[in-house]
Amino acid sequence: MENVLAFEVTQTENVFSRGLVQKQLGALKKNDVRVQIEYSDINYKDALAATKNGGVVADYPKVIGIDLAGTVIASNDENWKAGQQVLATGYGLGTSRDGGFSQVQDIPAEWLVELPQRLTSKEAMKFGTAGFTAALAIQSLNDSVEKDASILVTGATGGVASTAIALLSQLGYSNIIALSSKKEQAQWLLNLGATDIKTPAEILPEKRHPIGKQRFDAVIDTVGGEILANLLPFVQYNGTVILCGNASGITLNTTVLPFILRGIKMIGIDSVYVGMSQRKQIWEFLAENKKVFEQLSYQEVDLTDLDETIDSLLNGTHSGRTIVNLGGTK
């Protein structure tokens, strides 16, 4: 059997480890498709999966990586043939099934999406789950927010938020406020399309009140926790809050008053189990708007470089997107 290089995590009661391993390819199971992976990418969820007690991986050992794009090399499903270009994000990839940080991977046929003709595998992974999530968030806003509405995007230098800012700008939204504590990234955020940059200290009060001055028509929140709780009192009447991340925590300590006195809506974004019809539509939307790559920053690494990127995500020092080259064209 052929061996392939992969990045695997393992955990016992007392010991956690992560690193490169040689994995042996077995027989292809019924309804599975074997993909030669060209590119993957790194998300915050991947960083959690690469951490002891990260709460992401179902069982060990596990090849992590929640995204992948590449070419079908074998198939036990009639809908997929060798040579087709495909991508996969979410479902149980890298959590309950071995994931995208591998040169070759076997994927359930129903998890695959045909790569849009306007995207290469590299471009698809520049978006990855981060871009997919940003697109879901923006589409949730489209019916309720005017183009000149004030939209606050938190965690602005992260993958989801930076992609959301670039997409919002390209779609014609003209009042995009980026919330970030990284002042050194201010010019980059402006280049993405943000019209104003604020730090948490400039917006969030020392003492929280249940209701504050109405400042934002919408919030795309990628961090959760205390920052989100502190922002809710400042959302405009009939405003919308989109939840798509928890980098600052999963606890939300707030009151019902912004909801019952101002009628604000809170919409959760799940990128993992999106139905296939919507999944395909989102990828076509991203393909149509791939011009945002001109503004987005990304770096390209190999499997041997994953540790450093994982640590930067966990430490909060990572910006933009990082894609993983598993045999694609540099």
Secondary structure, DSSP 8 states (H G I E B T S, - for coil): --EEEEEEEEE-SS-EEEEEEEEE-----TTEEEEEEEEEE--HHHHHHTSTT-S--SSSSEE--SEEEEEEEEESSTT--TT-EEEEESTTBTTTB--SSBSEEEEEGGG-EE--TT--HHHHHHHHHHHHHHHHHHHHHTTT--TTS-EEEESTTSHHHHHHHHHHHHTT---EEEE-S-GGGHHHHHHHT-SEEE-HHHHS-SS--SS----EEEEEESS-HHHHHHHGGGEEEEEEEEE---TT-S-----SHHHHHH--EEEE---SS--HHHHHHHHHHHHHTGGGGGT--EEEE-GGGHHHHHHHHHHT---SEEEEESSS--
